[in-house]
Amino acid sequence: MVVPSSNQAIRDYYRGCGRARTGRCPPTVTPRPAEIIQMAATAHVFARYLARPGQEEAVKAVLTALIAPTRRELGCYQCDLLENRIDPRELCFVERWESDKAFDEHLEMSYVKSATAQLADLLETPLDIRRYHIV
């Protein structure tokens, strides 16, 4: 968060909670004017996997093994594996990374390359990785 640069900005910041003179707001009130907030440029990634018929458990095992080491990577904020409720052959990683560079470095990890090689014969369609950012 960027600190307000002027006394007027500081007063405006605290005015929302009625504590402009003391500079302290109750914990339940967090005024956050748009001019003093900066959103991190995170990379949101969706990676979709479609298992061949009968290979659902094998694909799930390979992907589940990726979760713990991925979550330990410094640039990883989120890594969740989802299963489609209607079609259990479809699995999807929902990930949030510090940056595109952090995700690119993740793809170069030996355990990710190993899993990608293991999945080659287990998937019906090629891996579908899509990157998004907040608008």
Phi, psi and omega per residue, in radians:
M1 nan 2.435 3.115
V2 -1.482 2.360 3.120
V3 -1.408 2.387 3.097
P4 -0.984 2.456 -3.027
S5 -1.630 -0.261 -3.115
S6 -2.235 2.826 3.103
N7 -1.075 -0.652 3.125
Q8 -1.108 -0.740 3.125
A9 -1.107 -0.669 3.109
I10 -1.138 -0.782 3.107
R11 -1.064 -0.767 3.127
D12 -1.093 -0.671 3.138
Y13 -1.046 -0.817 -3.072
Y14 -1.515 -0.198 -3.097
R15 -1.038 -0.622 -3.086
G16 -1.041 -0.415 -3.111
C17 -1.876 0.054 3.087
G18 1.349 0.267 -3.119
R19 -2.096 0.692 -3.070
A20 -1.052 -0.584 -3.086
R21 -1.323 -0.702 -3.081
T22 -1.531 -0.410 -3.133
G23 1.377 0.211 3.130
R24 -2.084 2.290 3.094
C25 -1.890 2.591 3.031
P26 -1.068 2.653 -3.087
P27 -1.025 -0.453 -3.101
T28 -1.415 -0.220 -3.123
V29 -1.967 2.117 3.126
T30 -2.280 1.483 3.112
P31 -1.188 2.310 -3.101
R32 -2.432 1.460 3.100
P33 -1.069 2.585 -3.072
A34 -1.032 -0.549 -3.056
E35 -1.282 -0.199 3.139
I36 -2.005 0.227 3.129
I37 -1.927 2.398 3.026
Q38 -2.234 2.183 3.134
M39 -1.550 2.349 3.095
A40 -1.164 2.578 -3.139
A41 -1.513 1.274 -3.099
T42 -1.419 2.708 3.074
A43 -1.817 2.199 3.096
H44 -1.805 2.246 -3.038
V45 -2.190 2.356 3.024
F46 -2.113 2.099 3.135
A47 -2.054 2.018 -3.042
R48 -1.815 2.349 3.141
Y49 -2.192 2.325 3.066
L50 -2.115 1.919 -3.089
A51 -1.283 2.605 2.995
R52 -1.169 2.655 3.107
P53 -0.957 2.286 -3.133
G54 1.529 -0.135 -3.106
Q55 -1.854 0.197 -3.053
E56 -0.997 -0.824 -3.090
E57 -1.196 -0.641 3.112
A58 -1.133 -0.766 3.116
V59 -1.123 -0.773 -3.130
K60 -1.073 -0.671 3.133
A61 -1.132 -0.766 3.132
V62 -1.109 -0.790 -3.097
L63 -1.220 -0.678 3.124
T64 -1.077 -0.616 3.126
A65 -1.159 -0.332 3.132
L66 -1.409 -0.372 -2.970
I67 -1.080 -0.969 -3.056
A68 -1.036 -0.893 -3.139
P69 -1.143 -0.552 3.118
T70 -1.163 -0.767 -3.141
R71 -1.121 -0.388 3.121
R72 -1.432 -0.225 3.136
E73 -1.184 2.465 -3.049
L74 -1.035 -0.655 -3.078
G75 -1.510 0.002 -3.082
C76 -1.570 2.124 3.075
Y77 -1.701 -0.501 -3.088
Q78 -2.698 2.452 3.043
C79 -2.650 1.822 -3.130
D80 -2.196 2.402 3.082
L81 -1.798 2.163 -3.118
L82 -1.968 2.586 3.079
E83 -2.050 2.341 3.132
N84 -1.143 2.250 -3.109
R85 -1.176 -0.554 -3.097
I86 -1.526 -0.709 -3.111
D87 -2.143 1.708 -3.091
P88 -1.157 -0.120 3.066
R89 -1.313 -0.326 -3.085
E90 -1.688 2.146 3.089
L91 -2.168 2.684 -3.091
C92 -2.558 2.246 2.971
F93 -1.500 2.329 2.985
V94 -1.987 2.029 -3.046
E95 -2.261 2.650 3.054
R96 -2.323 2.192 -3.052
W97 -2.105 2.709 3.123
E98 -1.016 -0.628 -3.110
S99 -2.846 2.964 3.036
D100 -1.087 -0.631 3.134
K101 -1.083 -0.730 3.124
A102 -1.087 -0.697 3.111
F103 -1.195 -0.714 3.095
D104 -1.048 -0.712 3.098
E105 -1.138 -0.635 3.088
H106 -1.058 -0.752 -3.129
L107 -1.112 -0.393 3.141
E108 -1.535 -0.081 3.132
M109 -1.138 2.512 -3.089
S110 -1.089 -0.647 -3.124
Y111 -1.210 -0.506 3.088
V112 -1.278 -0.754 3.115
K113 -1.102 -0.688 3.107
S114 -1.098 -0.784 3.132
A115 -1.127 -0.699 3.122
T116 -1.062 -0.705 3.103
A117 -1.162 -0.701 3.124
Q118 -1.123 -0.603 -3.080
L119 -1.362 -0.272 -3.024
A120 -0.913 -0.772 -3.104
D121 -1.601 -0.068 -3.083
L122 -1.716 -0.252 -3.069
L123 -1.716 2.487 3.101
E124 -1.383 -0.614 3.137
T125 -2.177 2.773 3.086
P126 -1.069 2.657 3.092
L127 -0.990 2.348 -3.113
D128 -2.013 1.787 3.140
I129 -1.882 2.217 3.119
R130 -2.209 2.393 -3.137
R131 -1.941 2.450 -3.129
Y132 -2.355 2.828 3.010
H133 -2.384 2.790 3.136
I134 -1.277 2.339 -3.137
V135 -1.512 nan nan
